[in-house]
Amino acid sequence: MTKTFLHYICAASLLLGASACSSSGADEPTPDGGSQLPCHMSVVLVLADQASGNATPEGDYDAGQGYENYIDLRLPAPDIKLSLFETDNTYAGDIANPVVTSMDYDGKGSKTYLLEFDLSEEFYNKFNGRSFKLMMLANFNHRFPSAYTTLTAIGDKGRRYTAKDLPGPVLQQEDKIAMYGVSQYDNVAFEAGARISLGKLHLIRALAKVEVFDSEASTMPIQTVELTRHNTLSYSVPEGVLHQNDYVKGSYDDDYIAHVTTDAAYETAGPVPFSYTEVDGKRHYIIYVPEYANLGADGNPRPEAERARLRVSYSDDRIFYVEFRRSDSSPFLDISRNVWYRFALNRKDAQMSVETQVVPYDEKNLNIGFGLNSGLNLVPIMDSNGRVVYYYDPATGDYYGPDRKTKIPNPYIDRDPVTGWNLSRDINGRFVCYHDTKNGKFYGWDKKTEILQPTANIDPETGWYTIIRAADNVILYYYDQNASVWYMPDKTTKVEEPFK
């Protein structure tokens, strides 16, 4: 059996910053009589990169894929809730109306989200220089817990699932999995013009992922897979988790919640059949399920009839039952949230063995700040290597190049909202030109200069795009698509703002 942690959706670099809240642009008084009130908070959620396919048991974390990483941020009402708490877990209020920008949306989910929201004067007065907790809920179908006074009293009634409602083998957008995260940030000082990085806020999914497939050595293919028991209720908020230290231990084997949040009243013995998807020509039976207690309150295994097990059938009518455990000699395991259980079955004649793997999540650190700098309140957006690829101005919604001066179109939208033209990008996701697909024409940044298709005109000497004006076939620029750099026709002089 494999235990893989669908580990923290590495919500990296929670940030506090300073900005003017007045829509008129006028400065507002600060509590200490200063000229500007720090009143804007920015949160950057960064999902980890996919680890290698053949992870070692010692362990590379797995990043999840597709809608496993999906957070519903659709406007006008993103399906998220942010709440503040005192360090003694006393509720201190919600953060209303966050503004959300998805930085690398791929059609299913995003690895990077920028969440922004106003920082009230009340919050400034109460927590400036102090410690606090931030809790985030996501994908609750807007049915968030309410009227709680402490973090320990959040009345999460959970989400109901029948056997046919359990998602799998491939998640769809409507299958969005509820997520929860909470962490404490100590002695945070809000200072106008400062960039403050608080570290990470890790989110954990409310469901477990169970996958069953034939190992490479197996000579008989699986015919059907069923889960013998399951819970019909999934608690979106795990009980007793008051800090991300409760589930992020800094240890590969321990980075999960040590207990399950379940109610035996919602257990059912009705078998749940798995559907399958093909991976490299082989069937992989996959389902996503709520937590289930295979262990009793005393920590010992429950009776066989009360445990959730896998019922696997083969073409010769043989039936095998597979327990949730690391190996035949290891202790039984509960089915825990945010964990990927992978069972590689090796069937030969009358015998069957179970191979195990452990593949938790990897994480990536982004050191992103928020604040005032050189007159502009810009958020640096970095690539996986920590290189700034552009800046975002949350006050205006504008984007700037790495020089902090050159305004560029939104790097992560598919179409220009005015013309409807597609935005053609390079391999780094940087904007190159507009593409009028209706008329089959390409245009420069000014939306006026018609050019020939850049990808169809490659300079044989450098391999760069040759940017040619359509009207007279004159070379206007060269574009290094690997480095995202524009050059004049001399191939030496760099251009920060082409088509100006």
Residue, then its C-alpha position, 0 to 999 in steps of 0.5 A: m500500500t502506498k501512502t502519499f500525502l496530498h500535502y499542503i497546497c503550499a500557500a506560500s508567502l503570506l504578505l502584509g503591506a502598506s497602501a492608501c485605501s482612498s479611492s480618490g488617492a488622497d492620504e488617510p490619517t494613521p492612528d499615530g497621526g502619520s500621512q498614510l495608513p497601512c491598509h492593504m493585505s496581500v496573500v500569494l498562494v503558490l502550489a508546488d511543482q510536480a515531483s518526479g514520476n518515480a519518487t523514492p520511498e524516502g521521499d519526494y513530495d507529490a504536487g497533485q495534478g489538475y483539479e486536485n489543485y483547484i481553488d474556486l476563485r471565480l468572480p464575482a464571489p470567490d469560494i474562499k473565506l479568510s478569518l482572523f483570530e487572537t493567539d488564544n484562538t478567539y475570533a477577531g473578524d473576517i476579511a471581506n471582499p478579497v480581490v483575486t488574480s490567478m497568475d498561471y491558470d492552466g484551464k483546471g487549476s493554478k499554482t499561483y494565486l494573488l489574493e488582496f484585501d483591505l486592511s481595516e483601521e480596526f485591524y491595524n490598531k488591534f494587531n500592529g506589532r502583535s501576533f495573530k492567526l489567519m484561517m483560510l477556507a476554500n471550496f465550501n460551495h459558499r456554505f461557510p461556518s458562521a457565528y463562531t467565537t473561537l477557532t475551536a468552535i467552528g461548526d463545520k457540518g461537513r459535506r455529504y457524499t453518496a457512493k455515486d457522488l464520490p469523485g474519480p477517477v479524474l476530478q472535474q471543476e464541479d468536484k472541487i475539494a474543500m480546503y483548510g489552513v491556519s497559521q500564526y504570525d508573530n509580532v507583525a509590525f505594519e510599516a508604511g513603505a515596508r515589505i513584510s513576508l510572513g512565510k507560508l500558509h499551508l492548505i490541506r484537502a478534506l478528502a483522501k485519494v485512493e489509487v489501485f493499479d497493476s504493478e509492472a510485474s503483475t501477470m493478471p490484470i485487475q478487473t474491478v475494485e471496490l471500497t467496502r466501507h466509507n463515510t457519507l460525510s466529509y468534515s471540511v474543517p479538521e477537528g483540533v487543528l489550530h495551527q499548521n504546526d498540527y499538520v506540517k511537522g517538517s518530517y516526511d513521514d509525519d506531515y499529516i494530521a495524526h487523527v481523523t475527523t469522523d462520526a460513526a453515524y455516517e459510516t456505510a457498508g455499501p460498497v463503492p465501485f472504482s472507475y478507472t483512467e488509463v495511464d501509459g496504457k494501464r488501468h488506474y482505479i482512482i477515487y476520492v473519499p472522506e476520512y474513515a476510522n479503521l482504528g478504534a478510540d484505543g488505537n487498535p484495529r476495529p473488527e474486520a467487518e467495520r474496517a474500510r478495505l479494498r475488494v479486488s476481483y480478477s478474471d478467474d473470479r478470484i477475490f482479494y481483500v487489501e487492507f489500508r496498511r504499509s505492508d502485511s506486517s505493519p499497523f493498520l491505518d485510518i484513511s486520512r485527509n490530504v493523503w494519497y494511498r497508492f496500491a500497486l498489486n502484483r498478481k501471479d497465479a493464486q498469489m497476490s502481493v501489494e507494493t508500497q510507495v510514499v510520495p508526499y508533496d514538495e514545496k517551493n518558497l517564494n519570497i514575495g513582498f508587498g509595499l511601497n517602493s520608488g513611488l509605486n506599490l508593486v508586487p514582484i511576481m517570480d518564476s520557479n527560480g526566484r527571478v522577477v518576471y513582472y510586477y503587479d500594481p494592486a492599486t490599478g491592476d496594471y502590470y510592469g516589466p522587470d524594470r518596474k517602469t515598462k507597463i505590459p498587458n496582463p501576463y496571464i489572461d488569454r484574450d485582450p478584453v477590448t479587442g477579443w484578440n488572443l495574447s500570444r506568449d513565449i515559453n516563459g508566459r511573457f506576452v509577445c503579440y496580439h493574434d486576431t484569430k478571426n482575420g488571421k492577423f497579428y499585431g504589435w503591442d500598440k494594437k495598430t502595427e500589423i506584423l507577420q506571425p513571429t513563430a513562422n519567422i525564425d532567425p537562422e543565426t540566433g533562433w529568435y523570432t523575427i518581427i516583420r511589419a506586414a505592410d512592407n516586410v521591414i524587420l522591426y525587432y528580434y525577440d529572444q523567446n527563451a530569455s523574453v528579451w526584445y532587440m532592435p534589428d542590430k540584434t544588440t540593442k535591447v528594447e524595453e517597450p517595443f512598438k512605442 
